[in-house]
């Protein structure tokens, strides 16, 4: 089961396959899993990964400096028949900064 959920997450976030398309692909192989079930799995996985996200946030905010990149990307705007601008944000510490977080000053 964990492997299947990992596959769904990878397909959704790394390969940008929406859940309805994943459901269709699975059905073409004789595996009937509806989109609502896949969405439930994504939600449960997000809850399981929340402590990791919090720890990453703690490490990043404990850094003296951060490097941020904002990249615009077209995103489908359902119901309007066109796209809108969405953004990807990559946040990192500069190369060579220690891994252990330092207390954030003024936060």
Biopython code that builds the backbone (N, CA, C, O; Angstrom):
import numpy as np
from Bio.PDB.StructureBuilder import StructureBuilder

atoms = [
    (1, "UNK", "N", (0.822, -1.193, 0.000)),
    (1, "UNK", "CA", (0.000, 0.000, 0.000)),
    (1, "UNK", "C", (0.868, 1.260, 0.000)),
    (1, "UNK", "O", (0.582, 2.213, -0.725)),
    (2, "UNK", "N", (1.935, 1.265, 0.818)),
    (2, "UNK", "CA", (2.811, 2.437, 0.875)),
    (2, "UNK", "C", (3.429, 2.735, -0.481)),
    (2, "UNK", "O", (3.564, 3.893, -0.874)),
    (3, "UNK", "N", (3.799, 1.683, -1.188)),
    (3, "UNK", "CA", (4.404, 1.853, -2.502)),
    (3, "UNK", "C", (3.417, 2.495, -3.469)),
    (3, "UNK", "O", (3.796, 3.345, -4.274)),
    (4, "UNK", "N", (2.156, 2.090, -3.393)),
    (4, "UNK", "CA", (1.133, 2.654, -4.273)),
    (4, "UNK", "C", (0.918, 4.133, -3.973)),
    (4, "UNK", "O", (0.813, 4.948, -4.890)),
    (5, "UNK", "N", (0.853, 4.474, -2.701)),
    (5, "UNK", "CA", (0.681, 5.880, -2.317)),
    (5, "UNK", "C", (1.888, 6.698, -2.767)),
    (5, "UNK", "O", (1.734, 7.813, -3.266)),
    (6, "UNK", "N", (3.082, 6.148, -2.592)),
    (6, "UNK", "CA", (4.294, 6.839, -3.056)),
    (6, "UNK", "C", (4.242, 7.053, -4.567)),
    (6, "UNK", "O", (4.648, 8.103, -5.064)),
    (7, "UNK", "N", (3.739, 6.054, -5.294)),
    (7, "UNK", "CA", (3.606, 6.179, -6.752)),
    (7, "UNK", "C", (2.622, 7.289, -7.116)),
    (7, "UNK", "O", (2.886, 8.086, -8.016)),
    (8, "UNK", "N", (1.493, 7.340, -6.418)),
    (8, "UNK", "CA", (0.484, 8.370, -6.685)),
    (8, "UNK", "C", (1.071, 9.760, -6.420)),
    (8, "UNK", "O", (0.876, 10.678, -7.217)),
    (9, "UNK", "N", (1.790, 9.915, -5.302)),
    (9, "UNK", "CA", (2.390, 11.207, -4.974)),
    (9, "UNK", "C", (3.450, 11.609, -5.993)),
    (9, "UNK", "O", (3.499, 12.760, -6.426)),
    (10, "UNK", "N", (4.293, 10.660, -6.372)),
    (10, "UNK", "CA", (5.331, 10.954, -7.358)),
    (10, "UNK", "C", (4.706, 11.336, -8.696)),
    (10, "UNK", "O", (5.147, 12.286, -9.344)),
    (11, "UNK", "N", (3.686, 10.598, -9.104)),
    (11, "UNK", "CA", (3.011, 10.900, -10.361)),
    (11, "UNK", "C", (2.364, 12.281, -10.326)),
    (11, "UNK", "O", (2.404, 13.022, -11.308)),
    (12, "UNK", "N", (1.773, 12.615, -9.193)),
    (12, "UNK", "CA", (1.085, 13.900, -9.064)),
    (12, "UNK", "C", (2.058, 15.071, -9.001)),
    (12, "UNK", "O", (1.884, 16.059, -9.715)),
    (13, "UNK", "N", (3.080, 14.970, -8.155)),
    (13, "UNK", "CA", (3.926, 16.132, -7.912)),
    (13, "UNK", "C", (5.205, 16.177, -8.751)),
    (13, "UNK", "O", (5.678, 17.266, -9.072)),
    (14, "UNK", "N", (5.771, 15.039, -9.109)),
    (14, "UNK", "CA", (6.984, 15.053, -9.921)),
    (14, "UNK", "C", (6.657, 15.029, -11.416)),
    (14, "UNK", "O", (7.331, 15.674, -12.219)),
    (15, "UNK", "N", (5.607, 14.273, -11.781)),
    (15, "UNK", "CA", (5.263, 14.127, -13.197)),
    (15, "UNK", "C", (4.034, 14.946, -13.582)),
    (15, "UNK", "O", (3.628, 14.935, -14.744)),
    (16, "UNK", "N", (3.436, 15.655, -12.624)),
    (16, "UNK", "CA", (2.302, 16.559, -12.879)),
    (16, "UNK", "C", (1.097, 15.847, -13.494)),
    (16, "UNK", "O", (0.388, 16.419, -14.322)),
    (17, "UNK", "N", (0.870, 14.598, -13.088)),
    (17, "UNK", "CA", (-0.295, 13.853, -13.554)),
    (17, "UNK", "C", (-1.447, 14.072, -12.583)),
    (17, "UNK", "O", (-1.357, 13.662, -11.426)),
    (18, "UNK", "N", (-2.522, 14.709, -13.024)),
    (18, "UNK", "CA", (-3.655, 14.909, -12.118)),
    (18, "UNK", "C", (-4.269, 13.572, -11.706)),
    (18, "UNK", "O", (-4.119, 12.560, -12.390)),
    (19, "UNK", "N", (-4.952, 13.597, -10.590)),
    (19, "UNK", "CA", (-5.522, 12.364, -10.047)),
    (19, "UNK", "C", (-6.541, 11.727, -10.985)),
    (19, "UNK", "O", (-6.604, 10.501, -11.081)),
    (20, "UNK", "N", (-7.340, 12.538, -11.680)),
    (20, "UNK", "CA", (-8.323, 11.931, -12.589)),
    (20, "UNK", "C", (-7.614, 11.152, -13.697)),
    (20, "UNK", "O", (-8.103, 10.109, -14.130)),
    (21, "UNK", "N", (-6.463, 11.653, -14.157)),
    (21, "UNK", "CA", (-5.727, 10.954, -15.207)),
    (21, "UNK", "C", (-5.095, 9.677, -14.658)),
    (21, "UNK", "O", (-5.068, 8.648, -15.333)),
    (22, "UNK", "N", (-4.586, 9.753, -13.425)),
    (22, "UNK", "CA", (-4.024, 8.547, -12.807)),
    (22, "UNK", "C", (-5.102, 7.479, -12.654)),
    (22, "UNK", "O", (-4.857, 6.296, -12.892)),
    (23, "UNK", "N", (-6.298, 7.908, -12.253)),
    (23, "UNK", "CA", (-7.409, 6.972, -12.106)),
    (23, "UNK", "C", (-7.728, 6.307, -13.440)),
    (23, "UNK", "O", (-7.972, 5.101, -13.491)),
    (24, "UNK", "N", (-7.726, 7.085, -14.517)),
    (24, "UNK", "CA", (-7.980, 6.540, -15.852)),
    (24, "UNK", "C", (-6.879, 5.556, -16.265)),
    (24, "UNK", "O", (-7.166, 4.500, -16.828)),
    (25, "UNK", "N", (-5.629, 5.905, -15.984)),
    (25, "UNK", "CA", (-4.511, 5.036, -16.339)),
    (25, "UNK", "C", (-4.589, 3.715, -15.588)),
    (25, "UNK", "O", (-4.351, 2.653, -16.163)),
    (26, "UNK", "N", (-4.924, 3.779, -14.299)),
    (26, "UNK", "CA", (-5.069, 2.556, -13.510)),
    (26, "UNK", "C", (-6.221, 1.704, -14.038)),
    (26, "UNK", "O", (-6.101, 0.483, -14.138)),
    (27, "UNK", "N", (-7.338, 2.353, -14.375)),
    (27, "UNK", "CA", (-8.505, 1.628, -14.897)),
    (27, "UNK", "C", (-8.167, 0.914, -16.200)),
    (27, "UNK", "O", (-8.672, -0.178, -16.460)),
    (28, "UNK", "N", (-7.313, 1.525, -17.020)),
    (28, "UNK", "CA", (-6.942, 0.881, -18.287)),
    (28, "UNK", "C", (-6.135, -0.391, -18.060)),
    (28, "UNK", "O", (-5.972, -1.204, -18.970)),
    (29, "UNK", "N", (-5.630, -0.558, -16.832)),
    (29, "UNK", "CA", (-4.869, -1.762, -16.477)),
    (29, "UNK", "C", (-5.698, -2.701, -15.593)),
    (29, "UNK", "O", (-5.190, -3.685, -15.056)),
    (30, "UNK", "N", (-6.992, -2.368, -15.457)),
    (30, "UNK", "CA", (-7.885, -3.221, -14.683)),
    (30, "UNK", "C", (-7.897, -2.928, -13.195)),
    (30, "UNK", "O", (-8.408, -3.729, -12.412)),
    (31, "UNK", "N", (-7.339, -1.790, -12.790)),
    (31, "UNK", "CA", (-7.311, -1.410, -11.376)),
    (31, "UNK", "C", (-8.268, -0.243, -11.196)),
    (31, "UNK", "O", (-7.976, 0.874, -11.624)),
    (32, "UNK", "N", (-9.411, -0.496, -10.562)),
    (32, "UNK", "CA", (-10.441, 0.527, -10.395)),
    (32, "UNK", "C", (-10.251, 1.270, -9.071)),
    (32, "UNK", "O", (-10.652, 0.777, -8.016)),
    (33, "UNK", "N", (-9.645, 2.443, -9.127)),
    (33, "UNK", "CA", (-9.490, 3.306, -7.951)),
    (33, "UNK", "C", (-9.955, 4.692, -8.375)),
    (33, "UNK", "O", (-9.353, 5.310, -9.252)),
    (34, "UNK", "N", (-11.027, 5.183, -7.754)),
    (34, "UNK", "CA", (-11.562, 6.473, -8.187)),
    (34, "UNK", "C", (-10.711, 7.635, -7.666)),
    (34, "UNK", "O", (-9.886, 7.480, -6.765)),
    (35, "UNK", "N", (-10.941, 8.787, -8.260)),
    (35, "UNK", "CA", (-10.172, 9.985, -7.933)),
    (35, "UNK", "C", (-10.320, 10.380, -6.468)),
    (35, "UNK", "O", (-9.358, 10.845, -5.858)),
    (36, "UNK", "N", (-11.505, 10.202, -5.896)),
    (36, "UNK", "CA", (-11.729, 10.552, -4.500)),
    (36, "UNK", "C", (-10.839, 9.726, -3.573)),
    (36, "UNK", "O", (-10.313, 10.241, -2.586)),
    (37, "UNK", "N", (-10.675, 8.457, -3.893)),
    (37, "UNK", "CA", (-9.804, 7.600, -3.084)),
    (37, "UNK", "C", (-8.353, 8.048, -3.206)),
    (37, "UNK", "O", (-7.638, 8.107, -2.206)),
    (38, "UNK", "N", (-7.910, 8.363, -4.424)),
    (38, "UNK", "CA", (-6.547, 8.857, -4.611)),
    (38, "UNK", "C", (-6.335, 10.161, -3.837)),
    (38, "UNK", "O", (-5.284, 10.365, -3.230)),
    (39, "UNK", "N", (-7.339, 11.037, -3.863)),
    (39, "UNK", "CA", (-7.248, 12.299, -3.124)),
    (39, "UNK", "C", (-7.152, 12.049, -1.622)),
    (39, "UNK", "O", (-6.423, 12.747, -0.917)),
    (40, "UNK", "N", (-7.882, 11.062, -1.139)),
    (40, "UNK", "CA", (-7.810, 10.706, 0.273)),
    (40, "UNK", "C", (-6.403, 10.243, 0.633)),
    (40, "UNK", "O", (-5.871, 10.621, 1.677)),
    (41, "UNK", "N", (-5.799, 9.424, -0.229)),
    (41, "UNK", "CA", (-4.432, 8.960, 0.009)),
    (41, "UNK", "C", (-3.452, 10.128, 0.042)),
    (41, "UNK", "O", (-2.553, 10.167, 0.882)),
    (42, "UNK", "N", (-3.630, 11.084, -0.881)),
    (42, "UNK", "CA", (-2.751, 12.262, -0.911)),
    (42, "UNK", "C", (-2.889, 13.047, 0.398)),
    (42, "UNK", "O", (-1.898, 13.518, 0.957)),
    (43, "UNK", "N", (-4.113, 13.180, 0.870)),
    (43, "UNK", "CA", (-4.341, 13.885, 2.132)),
    (43, "UNK", "C", (-3.694, 13.189, 3.314)),
    (43, "UNK", "O", (-3.066, 13.836, 4.152)),
    (44, "UNK", "N", (-3.843, 11.887, 3.383)),
    (44, "UNK", "CA", (-3.214, 11.134, 4.468)),
    (44, "UNK", "C", (-1.690, 11.231, 4.398)),
    (44, "UNK", "O", (-1.024, 11.382, 5.422)),
    (45, "UNK", "N", (-1.151, 11.145, 3.193)),
    (45, "UNK", "CA", (0.306, 11.248, 3.022)),
    (45, "UNK", "C", (0.787, 12.627, 3.461)),
    (45, "UNK", "O", (1.833, 12.745, 4.099)),
    (46, "UNK", "N", (0.035, 13.666, 3.124)),
    (46, "UNK", "CA", (0.405, 15.022, 3.539)),
    (46, "UNK", "C", (0.450, 15.123, 5.060)),
    (46, "UNK", "O", (1.357, 15.741, 5.617)),
    (47, "UNK", "N", (-0.519, 14.521, 5.724)),
    (47, "UNK", "CA", (-0.530, 14.544, 7.188)),
    (47, "UNK", "C", (0.674, 13.798, 7.754)),
    (47, "UNK", "O", (1.263, 14.229, 8.745)),
    (48, "UNK", "N", (1.038, 12.687, 7.129)),
    (48, "UNK", "CA", (2.198, 11.921, 7.588)),
    (48, "UNK", "C", (3.508, 12.673, 7.353)),
    (48, "UNK", "O", (4.457, 12.528, 8.124)),
    (49, "UNK", "N", (3.559, 13.470, 6.294)),
    (49, "UNK", "CA", (4.779, 14.207, 5.961)),
    (49, "UNK", "C", (4.869, 15.568, 6.656)),
    (49, "UNK", "O", (5.902, 16.231, 6.567)),
    (50, "UNK", "N", (3.816, 15.994, 7.340)),
    (50, "UNK", "CA", (3.806, 17.304, 8.002)),
    (50, "UNK", "C", (4.978, 17.496, 8.963)),
    (50, "UNK", "O", (5.576, 18.572, 8.951)),
    (51, "UNK", "N", (5.344, 16.512, 9.802)),
    (51, "UNK", "CA", (6.499, 16.723, 10.682)),
    (51, "UNK", "C", (7.799, 16.991, 9.915)),
    (51, "UNK", "O", (8.643, 17.762, 10.371)),
    (52, "UNK", "N", (7.953, 16.367, 8.775)),
    (52, "UNK", "CA", (9.130, 16.612, 7.944)),
    (52, "UNK", "C", (9.129, 18.052, 7.435)),
    (52, "UNK", "O", (10.159, 18.725, 7.469)),
    (53, "UNK", "N", (7.982, 18.520, 6.965)),
    (53, "UNK", "CA", (7.876, 19.897, 6.485)),
    (53, "UNK", "C", (8.164, 20.894, 7.602)),
    (53, "UNK", "O", (8.841, 21.899, 7.386)),
    (54, "UNK", "N", (7.651, 20.614, 8.794)),
    (54, "UNK", "CA", (7.917, 21.500, 9.933)),
    (54, "UNK", "C", (9.399, 21.532, 10.286)),
    (54, "UNK", "O", (9.944, 22.589, 10.605)),
    (55, "UNK", "N", (10.043, 20.384, 10.229)),
    (55, "UNK", "CA", (11.485, 20.327, 10.526)),
    (55, "UNK", "C", (12.301, 21.076, 9.478)),
    (55, "UNK", "O", (13.243, 21.792, 9.816)),
    (56, "UNK", "N", (11.939, 20.909, 8.206)),
    (56, "UNK", "CA", (12.617, 21.655, 7.149)),
    (56, "UNK", "C", (12.441, 23.158, 7.336)),
    (56, "UNK", "O", (13.382, 23.931, 7.152)),
    (57, "UNK", "N", (11.237, 23.560, 7.701)),
    (57, "UNK", "CA", (10.961, 24.986, 7.962)),
    (57, "UNK", "C", (11.827, 25.491, 9.110)),
    (57, "UNK", "O", (12.411, 26.572, 9.029)),
    (58, "UNK", "N", (11.904, 24.705, 10.173)),
    (58, "UNK", "CA", (12.714, 25.078, 11.328)),
    (58, "UNK", "C", (14.184, 25.257, 10.936)),
    (58, "UNK", "O", (14.832, 26.218, 11.351)),
    (59, "UNK", "N", (14.696, 24.333, 10.144)),
    (59, "UNK", "CA", (16.093, 24.416, 9.705)),
    (59, "UNK", "C", (16.306, 25.652, 8.831)),
    (59, "UNK", "O", (17.277, 26.387, 9.008)),
    (60, "UNK", "N", (15.395, 25.872, 7.892)),
    (60, "UNK", "CA", (15.547, 27.025, 7.003)),
    (60, "UNK", "C", (15.451, 28.345, 7.766)),
    (60, "UNK", "O", (16.263, 29.244, 7.550)),
    (61, "UNK", "N", (14.477, 28.466, 8.647)),
    (61, "UNK", "CA", (14.311, 29.719, 9.381)),
    (61, "UNK", "C", (15.418, 29.948, 10.413)),
    (61, "UNK", "O", (15.619, 31.073, 10.872)),
    (62, "UNK", "N", (16.128, 28.889, 10.774)),
    (62, "UNK", "CA", (17.254, 29.031, 11.686)),
    (62, "UNK", "C", (18.537, 29.439, 10.988)),
    (62, "UNK", "O", (19.553, 29.664, 11.644)),
    (63, "UNK", "N", (18.505, 29.538, 9.685)),
    (63, "UNK", "CA", (19.685, 29.910, 8.919)),
    (63, "UNK", "C", (19.879, 31.418, 8.926)),
    (63, "UNK", "O", (18.915, 32.180, 8.996)),
    (64, "UNK", "N", (21.127, 31.835, 8.853)),
    (64, "UNK", "CA", (21.434, 33.260, 8.820)),
    (64, "UNK", "C", (20.993, 33.885, 7.494)),
    (64, "UNK", "O", (20.596, 35.050, 7.457)),
    (65, "UNK", "N", (21.062, 33.114, 6.413)),
    (65, "UNK", "CA", (20.685, 33.608, 5.086)),
    (65, "UNK", "C", (19.891, 32.527, 4.359)),
    (65, "UNK", "O", (20.068, 31.333, 4.600)),
    (66, "UNK", "N", (19.014, 32.973, 3.468)),
    (66, "UNK", "CA", (18.275, 32.059, 2.601)),
    (66, "UNK", "C", (18.392, 32.538, 1.162)),
    (66, "UNK", "O", (18.503, 33.735, 0.897)),
    (67, "UNK", "N", (18.365, 31.594, 0.249)),
    (67, "UNK", "CA", (18.341, 31.887, -1.174)),
    (67, "UNK", "C", (16.967, 31.446, -1.676)),
    (67, "UNK", "O", (16.545, 30.317, -1.428)),
    (68, "UNK", "N", (16.269, 32.343, -2.385)),
    (68, "UNK", "CA", (14.913, 32.043, -2.847)),
    (68, "UNK", "C", (14.831, 32.295, -4.350)),
    (68, "UNK", "O", (15.322, 33.305, -4.855)),
    (69, "UNK", "N", (14.203, 31.356, -5.049)),
    (69, "UNK", "CA", (13.952, 31.523, -6.476)),
    (69, "UNK", "C", (12.458, 31.415, -6.711)),
    (69, "UNK", "O", (11.819, 30.474, -6.240)),
    (70, "UNK", "N", (11.898, 32.371, -7.435)),
    (70, "UNK", "CA", (10.478, 32.358, -7.783)),
    (70, "UNK", "C", (10.363, 32.183, -9.288)),
    (70, "UNK", "O", (10.867, 33.002, -10.056)),
    (71, "UNK", "N", (9.703, 31.118, -9.702)),
    (71, "UNK", "CA", (9.560, 30.834, -11.126)),
    (71, "UNK", "C", (8.079, 30.806, -11.496)),
    (71, "UNK", "O", (7.330, 29.996, -10.949)),
    (72, "UNK", "N", (7.639, 31.671, -12.411)),
    (72, "UNK", "CA", (6.234, 31.633, -12.845)),
    (72, "UNK", "C", (5.981, 30.434, -13.753)),
    (72, "UNK", "O", (6.870, 29.997, -14.484)),
    (73, "UNK", "N", (4.767, 29.911, -13.696)),
    (73, "UNK", "CA", (4.377, 28.778, -14.536)),
    (73, "UNK", "C", (2.889, 28.871, -14.843)),
    (73, "UNK", "O", (2.104, 29.239, -13.970)),
    (74, "UNK", "N", (2.488, 28.543, -16.067)),
    (74, "UNK", "CA", (1.054, 28.560, -16.388)),
    (74, "UNK", "C", (0.322, 27.437, -15.654)),
    (74, "UNK", "O", (0.815, 26.313, -15.563)),
    (75, "UNK", "N", (-0.855, 27.762, -15.137)),
    (75, "UNK", "CA", (-1.674, 26.802, -14.402)),
    (75, "UNK", "C", (-3.086, 26.850, -14.986)),
    (75, "UNK", "O", (-3.633, 27.929, -15.213)),
    (76, "UNK", "N", (-3.669, 25.682, -15.226)),
    (76, "UNK", "CA", (-5.039, 25.652, -15.744)),
    (76, "UNK", "C", (-5.992, 26.317, -14.762)),
    (76, "UNK", "O", (-5.887, 26.132, -13.550)),
    (77, "UNK", "N", (-6.918, 27.089, -15.299)),
    (77, "UNK", "CA", (-7.922, 27.769, -14.486)),
    (77, "UNK", "C", (-9.280, 27.189, -14.866)),
    (77, "UNK", "O", (-9.964, 27.732, -15.733)),
    (78, "UNK", "N", (-9.686, 26.061, -14.206)),
    (78, "UNK", "CA", (-10.917, 25.364, -14.594)),
    (78, "UNK", "C", (-12.140, 26.290, -14.599)),
    (78, "UNK", "O", (-12.309, 27.136, -13.721)),
    (79, "UNK", "N", (-12.964, 26.103, -15.598)),
    (79, "UNK", "CA", (-14.191, 26.881, -15.692)),
    (79, "UNK", "C", (-14.021, 28.170, -16.476)),
    (79, "UNK", "O", (-15.008, 28.743, -16.938)),
    (80, "UNK", "N", (-12.784, 28.641, -16.636)),
    (80, "UNK", "CA", (-12.564, 29.885, -17.362)),
    (80, "UNK", "C", (-11.996, 29.638, -18.760)),
    (80, "UNK", "O", (-11.929, 30.555, -19.579)),
    (81, "UNK", "N", (-11.586, 28.392, -19.028)),
    (81, "UNK", "CA", (-11.097, 28.053, -20.350)),
    (81, "UNK", "C", (-9.756, 28.663, -20.708)),
    (81, "UNK", "O", (-9.442, 28.833, -21.886)),
    (82, "UNK", "N", (-8.974, 28.989, -19.714)),
    (82, "UNK", "CA", (-7.647, 29.554, -19.976)),
    (82, "UNK", "C", (-6.717, 29.241, -18.804)),
    (82, "UNK", "O", (-7.092, 28.531, -17.871)),
    (83, "UNK", "N", (-5.526, 29.771, -18.866)),
    (83, "UNK", "CA", (-4.570, 29.557, -17.783)),
    (83, "UNK", "C", (-4.365, 30.846, -17.003)),
    (83, "UNK", "O", (-4.680, 31.940, -17.469)),
    (84, "UNK", "N", (-3.831, 30.681, -15.815)),
    (84, "UNK", "CA", (-3.423, 31.825, -15.001)),
    (84, "UNK", "C", (-1.975, 31.574, -14.591)),
    (84, "UNK", "O", (-1.439, 30.494, -14.838)),
    (85, "UNK", "N", (-1.352, 32.543, -13.980)),
    (85, "UNK", "CA", (0.045, 32.400, -13.582)),
    (85, "UNK", "C", (0.136, 31.848, -12.163)),
    (85, "UNK", "O", (-0.409, 32.421, -11.220)),
    (86, "UNK", "N", (0.824, 30.739, -12.035)),
    (86, "UNK", "CA", (1.144, 30.173, -10.729)),
    (86, "UNK", "C", (2.635, 30.319, -10.517)),
    (86, "UNK", "O", (3.352, 30.750, -11.420)),
    (87, "UNK", "N", (3.111, 29.964, -9.334)),
    (87, "UNK", "CA", (4.528, 30.137, -9.031)),
    (87, "UNK", "C", (5.106, 28.918, -8.333)),
    (87, "UNK", "O", (4.439, 28.271, -7.525)),
    (88, "UNK", "N", (6.356, 28.616, -8.658)),
    (88, "UNK", "CA", (7.155, 27.635, -7.934)),
    (88, "UNK", "C", (8.161, 28.434, -7.104)),
    (88, "UNK", "O", (8.794, 29.357, -7.617)),
    (89, "UNK", "N", (8.308, 28.085, -5.836)),
    (89, "UNK", "CA", (9.321, 28.726, -5.008)),
    (89, "UNK", "C", (10.299, 27.672, -4.527)),
    (89, "UNK", "O", (9.910, 26.660, -3.944)),
    (90, "UNK", "N", (11.556, 27.920, -4.777)),
    (90, "UNK", "CA", (12.624, 27.063, -4.260)),
    (90, "UNK", "C", (13.353, 27.869, -3.188)),
    (90, "UNK", "O", (13.785, 28.995, -3.435)),
    (91, "UNK", "N", (13.486, 27.288, -2.004)),
    (91, "UNK", "CA", (14.130, 27.970, -0.886)),
    (91, "UNK", "C", (15.260, 27.079, -0.386)),
    (91, "UNK", "O", (15.068, 25.884, -0.161)),
    (92, "UNK", "N", (16.436, 27.669, -0.216)),
    (92, "UNK", "CA", (17.596, 26.892, 0.220)),
    (92, "UNK", "C", (18.525, 27.771, 1.048)),
    (92, "UNK", "O", (18.429, 28.998, 1.040)),
    (93, "UNK", "N", (19.421, 27.108, 1.757)),
    (93, "UNK", "CA", (20.486, 27.819, 2.453)),
    (93, "UNK", "C", (21.663, 27.942, 1.499)),
    (93, "UNK", "O", (21.848, 27.084, 0.635)),
    (94, "UNK", "N", (22.463, 28.996, 1.641)),
    (94, "UNK", "CA", (23.660, 29.088, 0.799)),
    (94, "UNK", "C", (24.578, 27.891, 1.034)),
    (94, "UNK", "O", (24.615, 27.340, 2.134)),
    (95, "UNK", "N", (25.310, 27.496, 0.011)),
    (95, "UNK", "CA", (26.229, 26.366, 0.089)),
    (95, "UNK", "C", (27.248, 26.575, 1.200)),
    (95, "UNK", "O", (27.806, 27.662, 1.348)),
    (96, "UNK", "N", (27.484, 25.528, 1.977)),
    (96, "UNK", "CA", (28.507, 25.577, 3.012)),
    (96, "UNK", "C", (28.013, 25.978, 4.386)),
    (96, "UNK", "O", (28.781, 25.921, 5.347)),
    (97, "UNK", "N", (26.750, 26.385, 4.514)),
    (97, "UNK", "CA", (26.239, 26.763, 5.830)),
    (97, "UNK", "C", (26.030, 25.503, 6.664)),
    (97, "UNK", "O", (25.618, 24.476, 6.125)),
    (98, "UNK", "N", (26.304, 25.559, 7.964)),
    (98, "UNK", "CA", (26.140, 24.370, 8.818)),
    (98, "UNK", "C", (24.714, 23.826, 8.776)),
    (98, "UNK", "O", (23.756, 24.571, 8.572)),
    (99, "UNK", "N", (24.594, 22.530, 8.969)),
    (99, "UNK", "CA", (23.292, 21.867, 8.910)),
    (99, "UNK", "C", (22.451, 22.158, 10.141)),
    (99, "UNK", "O", (21.236, 22.323, 10.032)),
    (100, "UNK", "N", (23.071, 22.224, 11.303)),
    (100, "UNK", "CA", (22.323, 22.449, 12.547)),
    (100, "UNK", "C", (21.712, 23.846, 12.567)),
    (100, "UNK", "O", (22.422, 24.824, 12.338)),
    (101, "UNK", "N", (20.409, 23.963, 12.836)),
    (101, "UNK", "CA", (19.790, 25.287, 12.864)),
    (101, "UNK", "C", (20.253, 26.093, 14.069)),
    (101, "UNK", "O", (20.517, 25.559, 15.147)),
    (102, "UNK", "N", (20.339, 27.382, 13.847)),
    (102, "UNK", "CA", (20.638, 28.306, 14.946)),
    (102, "UNK", "C", (19.337, 28.966, 15.347)),
    (102, "UNK", "O", (18.424, 29.073, 14.528)),
    (103, "UNK", "N", (19.229, 29.415, 16.597)),
    (103, "UNK", "CA", (18.000, 30.097, 16.999)),
    (103, "UNK", "C", (17.759, 31.313, 16.128)),
    (103, "UNK", "O", (18.680, 32.089, 15.872)),
    (104, "UNK", "N", (16.534, 31.484, 15.674)),
    (104, "UNK", "CA", (16.201, 32.640, 14.835)),
    (104, "UNK", "C", (16.117, 33.881, 15.716)),
    (104, "UNK", "O", (15.474, 33.851, 16.766)),
    (105, "UNK", "N", (16.741, 34.941, 15.313)),
    (105, "UNK", "CA", (16.744, 36.193, 16.069)),
    (105, "UNK", "C", (15.522, 37.012, 15.668)),
    (105, "UNK", "O", (15.250, 37.182, 14.479)),
    (106, "UNK", "N", (14.790, 37.519, 16.649)),
    (106, "UNK", "CA", (13.660, 38.371, 16.390)),
    (106, "UNK", "C", (12.429, 37.667, 15.854)),
    (106, "UNK", "O", (11.550, 38.320, 15.293)),
    (107, "UNK", "N", (12.339, 36.362, 16.008)),
    (107, "UNK", "CA", (11.154, 35.640, 15.522)),
    (107, "UNK", "C", (10.435, 35.012, 16.660)),
    (107, "UNK", "O", (9.410, 34.360, 16.459)),
]
sb = StructureBuilder()
sb.init_structure("model")
sb.init_model(0)
sb.init_chain("A")
sb.init_seg("    ")
for serial, (resi, resn, name, xyz) in enumerate(atoms, 1):
    if name == "N":
        sb.init_residue(resn, " ", resi, " ")
    sb.init_atom(name, np.array(xyz, "f"), 0.0, 1.0, " ", f" {name:<3s}", serial, name[0])
structure = sb.get_structure()
